[in-house]
């Protein structure tokens, strides 16, 4: 099933990681220039938070359809179609600074990003064995940290020298180059498709996935994981400007640090998980251990950062929170790939991220409202920590069941359903 060359696998990994990087560059550009809308565009923090959340809401709705769509048309079509749509939406954002058209265009960007994660999961499922997947998943998702790390200074620099229009034209236009690269490199793994077609029938379809405890566990857990992640991804530049009184240029430099640490920790967490599995540890214990442990540490660091008075200490603590959360990323996002039958892996991944984004999409607007109400970031950070603890740690630790075997109809029979590992 995995009869592909090592060099081709390397090219796939780079394509996957770069897609995430480009997606997050297209997300973070508004986070970087957003304070300008507050300072000179008569936007309130709550209005900017609503603009962030509109992207997340559209992305969330798109995820629900993107999994079945990717399973049907396959990643070769679904992946570049999504990249093209979000690139176009990003470029058009440069044409306006008004709330209504910006809201529409950011919604278009969110819809375009919907197929990325389900399509990427399909590519990983078809081309990499289980004992390598966490490393590959970690590298795939390290791209979003790289995107934030590169996107913050890139958007800052382009904004200083090319203004609002240039920021969106350049950060959106890069995606068009990725599409050309994708069609030049990617080929459908027909060996994997034939193997999947001959896979013993599980009886599981998209419509039955919600009957499983593990499906709900990874959906609710993802809500806790993405809530804390979206707070940092959307509001960290604003935190540095509004709370720590840094310039946009300084923010572009300082803002690199947390996401550089995060990118390293994502890959490290995936590699460590795969290493333990190769040594004989159960998949369930490894995935849950990293998921719960990483989010628990992120919760603690976020609480400490909320109370830190010194700027350097606060940035160090919040950077540690991003790093700890990133150690969980590979395991969190490997769970559906581990347990889904081959024919619906994209569908289960889309459900996980749909559920996650139902919760996570409210993070930017709730944070904005809490900033407007309290006048600082302390309360929003404490709320963020609480959501990560209850939904993230609680769901991954207590609701998600066995990850050592694929979902099947027999698992719904009484006590055999998804025994916790």
Secondary structure, DSSP 4 states (H G I P E B T S, - for coil): -----HHHHHHHHHHHHHHHHHHHHHHHHHHHHHHHHHHTS---HHHHHHHHHHHHHHHHHHHHHHHHHHHHH-HHHHHHHHHHHHHHHHHHHTT---HHHHHHHHHHHHHHHHHHHHHHHHHHHHHS-HHHHHHHHHHHHHHHHHHHHHHHHHHHHHHHHHHHHHHHHHHHHHHHHHHHHHHHH----HHHHHHHHTSPP----GGGGGGSHHHHHHHHHHHHHHHHHHHHHHHHHHIIIIIS---HHHHHHHHHHHHHHHHHHHHHHHHHHHHHHHTT--HHHHHHHHHHHHHHHHHHHHHHHHH--SHHHHHHHHHHHHHHHHHHHHHHHHHHHHHS-GGGHHHHHHHHHHHHHHHHTTHHHHHHHHHHHHSSSHHHHHHHHHHIIIIIIHHHHHT----SS---GGGGSGGGTT---
